[in-house]
Amino acid sequence: MYKKILVINLGGIGDILLSQPALRALKKNFFDAELNFLSVRRVFELLKNPTYGFIDRVFLFEPNSFNIANNLFTLFCLRKEKFDLAINMRTLVSKKGARNIKMLLEILSAKKTVGRDTEGRGYFFDIKIQETDKGLYYERDYDIMTVEALGVSVEDKNIYFKIDKEDTFYVEKILKDFKANSDKPLIGFHIGGMPSRRWPIENVAKVLDAISKIDCIFVVTGSKKEAFLAKKLKNLTKVNFVDLTGKLTIGQLASLIKKFKVFISNDTGPMHLAAVLKVPLVAIFGPGDLTRYNPKVIWEEAVILEGGYSCSPCNKFFCSSKECLYKISSEKLVEEVLKILDKC
């Protein structure tokens, strides 16, 4: 029926991970079709993981990039493909975002389009999946509903991630270099994420100060752009920690997470990765939509600390008050971490 399919998902690590069951079923159902994927650069490595081996080709697009020439070339290449089906596998959070997707689909000129009609913003899709701004279902399940609208049956809802041996060797070496390869328990803290979803760094310092009474090793992770947070943290605490911000690929991060006795994370991609890997997890939720992104859905032992403020959930990239995050106390987080360590 369909010979060439394009899936569009310009989200981050978490969005790509949660779409895996739907994508896998889509390829299984239309096994003769060429399955193409349009994504942003920061998730390219994730899509090259063997668990996404059913994707035939990946195209890269950077919505907020100044490199317009690369984006135009990508659009030119995609239009030449003459896709039978184009699927936008992400919610339309704003009218501006909806207009951009509509324009993209018009350029692609696919024979049929599918996507979420979020509060009426997706009126232009041929096949629409009804959706409200505040999630009623888990994000993975919205993706599943999207492919089910095409008659696809999704039997396996599990999410997988294969850790490469080379990534494991690299992580073991870097821990050895930092003298963090002892028998002491490793505790990870992912301090990055969308600015509005980052737990205050002074609270992170309080947690390190409190837990340092236990003989353990702290490892802090984040992107290269978030390395300034680790530097700020060093000025707020006397506790030594291994700073790996900006030093790891996605595969290496996954290998590292697997070694943690506890992984503490803001509401961001590595949180979902830890849940997929079934690693003891304490997730910090402020403005994020817990119904859509609750890691307990895929890892029931995950611990959730939620601010529960009146304006949550929201999609703000920046927030001047972060009241929802300040409501989550460092004392409560320490308590949950110690409970997990007691079980080890």
KOLTORKOL-711440 format. One record per residue (C-alpha): x, y, z. Coordinates in steps of 0.05 Angstrom, whole numbers, plus 5000, padded with zeros to 4 digits. Layout:
BEGIN
XYZ;...
//
This chain:
BEGIN
500050005000;505450495020;512350454988;515651055020;514051295090;516951895126;516251975202;517452675228;519652755300;523753375317;523853225391;529353005438;531952345466;525652205507;520952325448;524951845404;525351305458;517951325472;516251285398;520150635389;514250135397;510050515347;515750575297;517449835304;510249625292;509650105233;515549775198;513049075216;506249225186;508849565123;515149125117;515949255042;515850005052;522050435059;521650755128;525051445132;525851885193;526652635199;529952855264;534553365296;542053255300;542453135376;538552475370;542052215308;546551755349;540451465385;537151295318;543550925298;542850455359;541449735336;534549765369;532550245313;535349805258;528449785225;529350515202;532150535132;534551255127;535151855173;534752575149;536953155194;533353815202;535054385251;528954825263;532855345303;539255325264;542455905226;545055405176;539255525129;542855225069;543154525102;535754555119;533854765049;538054205019;534553705066;527753955044;529853914971;532053194980;525753005017;521153314965;524552904911;522852264948;515352344934;513052004998;506551614999;505651755073;508252275121;507052205196;508352765246;509552385311;509352945361;504353405395;502954095366;504254535427;502955205393;499755525332;506655735308;509155015313;502954765276;504055275220;511255035213;509154305207;503654495157;508754865115;513654275119;508353785096;506354245039;513554255015;514153495020;507553404982;506352705010;500252334984;497452245054;499052575121;497752345192;498552715258;495652955323;490153465321;492153815386;486454275406;484554355332;491554575311;492553955267;486454085223;490854005160;492553275171;488752765127;488352285186;487752625254;488852365324;484952785374;489153075431;488653585486;494154045511;494253705578;495852975565;490652455578;495251875559;502651695562;506751975505;508551275480;501151115475;499651745434;504851505385;501650815385;494751125372;497851495313;500050865277;493750485298;489851005258;493150695198;490849995217;497449805250;497149315309;502249455364;503548815402;510148985436;510049625477;516849525508;522649995494;529649735484;536650025483;542849625467;549349835501;555549755458;561649415488;566049985464;561750485503;562450045565;570050025557;570250775549;566150905611;570350425652;576650775629;574051475644;571751255713;578650965725;581851615702;577651985754;579251445806;571851285810;572350545795;572450305867;567149885902;563950525929;556750615904;556151095845;550551615849;548951995786;545652675780;543452945713;543253695725;541353905655;535053935614;530354485589;531955115631;524855135660;525654405683;532454445717;532054355792;535754945825;543154805827;543555035900;538754475917;543353985882;549054235926;544854105988;543553395966;550953255954;552653556022;547453116057;548952456022;556552546025;556252276096;555551596062;561951336030;559951415957;562051735891;557952265857;557752345781;554552945749;552152925676;549453415626;550853675556;556754105535;552354725538;550454545610;557654485635;556955175667;551954855717;557354375741;562254945750;556955315790;555854695832;563254645848;562755345879;556755145922;559354495953;565854225981;563853525961;568153235906;564452975846;566152705777;564153215725;562352875659;558153435630;559353475555;564052865556;559352305537;555552055476;548551775486;551251065485;556651225535;551551575580;547150955578;553050515597;554650995655;547451015679;547450255682;553050295735;549250755782;546250515847;541651115841;540551605784;537352275800;534852665740;530853265718;525053135671;529153035608;531852505560;536652135607;530952035656;527251625603;533751265585;534651055658;527450805660;528650395597;534950095628;531149945693;536050325737;533950585806;531351275789;529051895825;525752365775;524453105789;518053375758;516354115759;512754405699;512953755658;506653365642;507052765688;501352405652;505052445586;512052305612;511651905677;517551415675;513750955722;509750715662;515950355636;519650265702;514750195759;520150245813;521950955791;520851485845;517452125825;518152785862;512953275836;512154015852;504754005836;504154755829;497655065803;500755285736;503554595720;504054295670;506654815621;511154835560;515255445578;522555395557;524555915609;521156085674;523056665720;519956365784;520655605778;515955565839;513854865820;521154635825;522655015889;516954645922;520954005917;525554005977;532653745979;530853386044;525452986009;530052785953;535552576002;530352156038;528351785974;535651675954;537351376021;531350916018;533950635952;541050555978;538550186039;535549655993;542249555956;
//
